Amino acid sequence: MPSSQPRRTFLQTAAAGAVLAGAAGRAQAAPAAASSSMIPDGSTILFQGDSITDAGRKRGVDQANNHDALGNGYAFLAAAELLVDRPDAGLKCYNRGISGNKVHQLAERWQQDCLDLNPDVLSILIGVNDIWHWLNGAYDGTIQTYRDDYRRLLESTKQQLPSVRLVICEPFVLKTGAVGDNWFPKFDEFRAAAKELADEFADAWVPFQGMFDQAVKLAKPSHWAGDGVHPSAAGAAMMAHAWRKAVDAG
């Protein structure tokens, strides 16, 4: 027990320091971040995906920048950071993630939950259910289904919203909870397909898997995502930071 105390103290101190440093840095560098960001003033930002994006958002609440409507995950945290850093920018943030969705289910609701909102910046995180539901026998889609469905969705979106700026996020899992050896190497094919499409269509790529691969060197996988799929508060906060970093560099 005594030997674990220095490590715990270090992690707690480091985490607190990182939060304080990050807040101070954002306060000092907000104008520079705004000038380099791919999100201009007045933008509408839409987060799309499955339960990781959904994160318990309240249905039927349609107002922009509303906590209930943004949920309690990375989308809310990233939006909150934006609204703190750029309070006078007139940004409007929406979350339309729905738990359990696969790519083809995004397409089925795309008119109402994307096109009608006319986003200037569209962020998509999708893919884990396309393999998870296949593994549990609830879905017969393949990696080619994922790639083809995703490509059609992106092509259609760019045709109808030609000026939209796309952020494609890397699907991720951590080997704990529901995620075992049977997920691999197939899951890596989904990651590669998302990266391939990001290289073709996206203005920014958010490497979530790479981020978590580094994070598990600091704390066990369950610290970041208890079931290996849905991030904890710590995992969601780290995702929000990675999303902002990718977008502000876009």
Salt bridges, closest charged atoms under 4 A:
ASP41 OD1 - ARG86 NH2 2.80
ASP54 OD2 - ARG59 NH2 2.69
ASP62 OD1 - ARG96 NH2 3.76
GLU81 OE1 - ARG244 NH1 3.42
ASP85 OD1 - ARG26 NE 3.55
ASP85 OD2 - ARG244 NH1 3.00
GLU108 OE2 - HIS104 ND1 3.34
ASP113 OD2 - ARG109 NH1 2.92
ASP149 OD1 - ARG152 NH2 2.46
GLU170 OE2 - ARG191 NE 2.96
ASP181 OD1 - LYS175 NZ 3.05
ASP188 OD1 - ARG191 NH1 2.89
GLU196 OE1 - ARG147 NE 3.52
GLU196 OE2 - ARG151 NH2 3.67
ASP199 OD1 - LYS195 NZ 2.65
GLU200 OE1 - ARG151 NH1 2.73
ASP227 OD2 - HIS230 ND1 2.66
ASP248 OD2 - ARG244 NH2 2.89
